[in-house]
Amino acid sequence: KAGDVGDRLNEKVYVVGGFVRDLFLNVENWDIDLVVEGDGIAFAIELNKELKGNTKLYKEFGTGMLELENGKTIDIVTARREYYEYPAALPKVEKSTIWSDLFRRDFTINCMAIQLNKDNQGKLIDYFGGFTDLKNKRIRVLYNLSFIEDPTRIFRAIRFLARYNFSLDEETKSFMEQALGENMLSKLSNDRIKEELVYILKEKSLSESLRLMQDLRILSSINNNLNISNEIIDKINSIKSYQDQFKDIFKDINIVLVKVMILLSEVEAEAINGLLDLFCVNKEIRSKIYNGLISKSKVYELLVEEDLDKYCLYQSLHTLSREAILFYYIDSDNAYIRHYLMFYTLNLQNKNISITGEDLKQLNIKPGPIYKDILDYVLEAKIKGLVYSYEDE
Ligand code: CTP
């Protein structure tokens, strides 16, 4: 349909970037980016008439987004004409507009386009050797200053290397090292670094990314306290098997939080807060991670006791997130600790009582701090197995 709309408006239209890359890699990808040589806004409006989604238009930038009913989105950008001045008397030369659009991108494998217009439908536009690099499993930049111009590409390279198990082209590696040597990462705000790190955290290949970042000394150049041991990388690598093993017990948890806790598990307490600026997207996540990390030694101290009281176990864990519980389970190899964590998760974490302050009022007990004492006492009795029903309570 995009091709038809392009034909109607007499504009060339291409699908570009990650979609094309993943098409050749046979990887599912529904992030569709279209480039239109012409008027992207008019194109977005026309295409939306066919697809019947919602449009978001950014007229100043000539870009638009279609949100389709099935939740998928299509991004549309207008390719701009660029003129290259030759010295002396030679005339200006107009580069093909799709060329200019592709040239400003990061790696050759992301710089391919496929034309959608009927006459050239399926024609691959590959000015920079992206297809060969895909075949050779190689990440390569288009020009030497690529990482200097946009240091976030250092993280993007890591992400693609790890995700597809590709290798870094030698020359590209030297450009990256040069940018790192010039401390280009310090030019990025914490928020931009965070955005890239969170992308990396969400990938399945996190342990491989960490290995690469350690080898290239990327993490320590972001923050001295961010030194990831091989042991941590192994634990990160093991998360998947725990997820499979406990898929019913720990479903609906945010696994990224567990990953961050493992990553920061060897960091000194005083340094944790500074590092959380690089990993946490909101306050709630931040406090879950912080509490999980800060409480770890206290929890471990308690959970190595042989005959731990159930209520005591409940009290030590119930204010912590379920992500923290799974983190402790992966982090600790002590059999007692693991036993108690599992017992708590299976038997205690959802324990609660049925009576409320209302019931106490009915019994003519004067409201005050005593309410909390009574309710806590009843919960303790319930956890210890002394009361079962509402009547008992
Ligand atoms: N891009 C770039 N430099 C960046 C970010 C993006 O050149 N710093 C370009 C790349 O060509 C990329 C395209 O913009 O293909 C779209 O970016 P994005 O959606 O972030 O990346 P994808 O390649 O689609 O990667 P992913 O599969 O992780 O979404």
Boltz pocket constraint, residues with backbone or C-beta under 6 A from the ligand:
constraints:
  - pocket:
      binder: B
      contacts: [[A, 17], [A, 18], [A, 19], [A, 31], [A, 33], [A, 104], [A, 105], [A, 106], [A, 107], [A, 110], [A, 111], [A, 150], [A, 152], [A, 153], [A, 156]]
      max_distance: 6.0
